[in-house]
Amino acid sequence: MPFNVSKYNVMHIGRKNTKNIYTVMGQEIPETIEEKDLGAVFSGVIGLIRRSIINRNAEEMKILYKTLVRPILDYYIPVWRPLSE
C-alpha cells in the first residue's frame, strides 16, 4: 500500500526542538500547530500554560488544568476507552 504524503503533518513541540524538515518520498512534510487524531485536537494546551504562567503554585495550576485541559480529556475519553468500567 503506498503512502499518501498529503496526509502527513509535523508538529514541533518544545522550545529546544530543532524543528527539522522532514520529507517522505521526496516531498517536504508541512508543519502544523495543531493536529486532530480520533476527533481530539492536540494543540499543546499544557505547554501554553507552562510558558504563560510565571508563578506556578499548586493551587493555581490545578485550577488552570481543570479549566483548560480536563474538559478536553473528559470529552474524548469514550474514544480512547469505549468500555469504561
C-alpha positions as a Python dict, from the first residue, in 0.01 Angstrom:
ca = {
    (1, 'M'): (0, 0, 0),
    (2, 'P'): (155, 337, -98),
    (3, 'F'): (181, 623, 150),
    (4, 'N'): (-43, 925, 98),
    (5, 'V'): (211, 1202, 160),
    (6, 'S'): (-59, 1473, 157),
    (7, 'K'): (-196, 1334, 485),
    (8, 'Y'): (131, 1384, 676),
    (9, 'N'): (198, 1678, 909),
    (10, 'V'): (478, 1764, 1150),
    (11, 'M'): (413, 1925, 1488),
    (12, 'H'): (716, 2072, 1663),
    (13, 'I'): (672, 2079, 2042),
    (14, 'G'): (907, 2240, 2290),
    (15, 'R'): (1150, 2529, 2286),
    (16, 'K'): (1456, 2309, 2241),
    (17, 'N'): (1308, 2131, 1939),
    (18, 'T'): (1543, 2165, 1640),
    (19, 'K'): (1245, 2192, 1402),
    (20, 'N'): (1393, 1962, 1142),
    (21, 'I'): (1245, 1949, 794),
    (22, 'Y'): (1113, 1602, 715),
    (23, 'T'): (1048, 1454, 373),
    (24, 'V'): (862, 1144, 255),
    (25, 'M'): (911, 1018, -98),
    (26, 'G'): (1091, 1342, -190),
    (27, 'Q'): (810, 1571, -70),
    (28, 'E'): (851, 1804, 229),
    (29, 'I'): (601, 1741, 509),
    (30, 'P'): (421, 2063, 612),
    (31, 'E'): (439, 2195, 969),
    (32, 'T'): (123, 2236, 1178),
    (33, 'I'): (48, 2394, 1516),
    (34, 'E'): (-237, 2155, 1598),
    (35, 'E'): (-337, 1810, 1484),
    (36, 'K'): (-663, 1615, 1501),
    (37, 'D'): (-644, 1245, 1587),
    (38, 'L'): (-950, 1032, 1663),
    (39, 'G'): (-1154, 1351, 1693),
    (40, 'A'): (-926, 1508, 1956),
    (41, 'V'): (-736, 1825, 1871),
    (42, 'F'): (-384, 1829, 2010),
    (43, 'S'): (-253, 2181, 2032),
    (44, 'G'): (-20, 2187, 2330),
    (45, 'V'): (-251, 2341, 2591),
    (46, 'I'): (-30, 2222, 2876),
    (47, 'G'): (275, 2379, 2710),
    (48, 'L'): (81, 2701, 2672),
    (49, 'I'): (5, 2704, 3044),
    (50, 'R'): (367, 2629, 3128),
    (51, 'R'): (500, 2908, 2908),
    (52, 'S'): (240, 3166, 3015),
    (53, 'I'): (230, 3130, 3393),
    (54, 'I'): (524, 3258, 3595),
    (55, 'N'): (401, 3180, 3947),
    (56, 'R'): (321, 2808, 3928),
    (57, 'N'): (191, 2724, 4271),
    (58, 'A'): (-5, 2402, 4300),
    (59, 'E'): (-346, 2560, 4357),
    (60, 'E'): (-329, 2786, 4050),
    (61, 'M'): (-201, 2505, 3830),
    (62, 'K'): (-484, 2283, 3949),
    (63, 'I'): (-741, 2548, 3853),
    (64, 'L'): (-586, 2601, 3510),
    (65, 'Y'): (-569, 2226, 3447),
    (66, 'K'): (-933, 2177, 3547),
    (67, 'T'): (-1040, 2471, 3331),
    (68, 'L'): (-835, 2416, 3014),
    (69, 'V'): (-716, 2056, 2995),
    (70, 'R'): (-961, 1836, 3183),
    (71, 'P'): (-1269, 1924, 2971),
    (72, 'I'): (-1084, 1816, 2656),
    (73, 'L'): (-987, 1483, 2811),
    (74, 'D'): (-1335, 1423, 2955),
    (75, 'Y'): (-1498, 1490, 2619),
    (76, 'Y'): (-1279, 1241, 2432),
    (77, 'I'): (-1248, 965, 2692),
    (78, 'P'): (-1506, 744, 2510),
    (79, 'V'): (-1278, 740, 2205),
    (80, 'W'): (-977, 613, 2399),
    (81, 'R'): (-1168, 390, 2637),
    (82, 'P'): (-1509, 299, 2496),
    (83, 'L'): (-1584, 28, 2753),
    (84, 'S'): (-1527, 222, 3076),
    (85, 'E'): (-1591, 40, 3400),
}
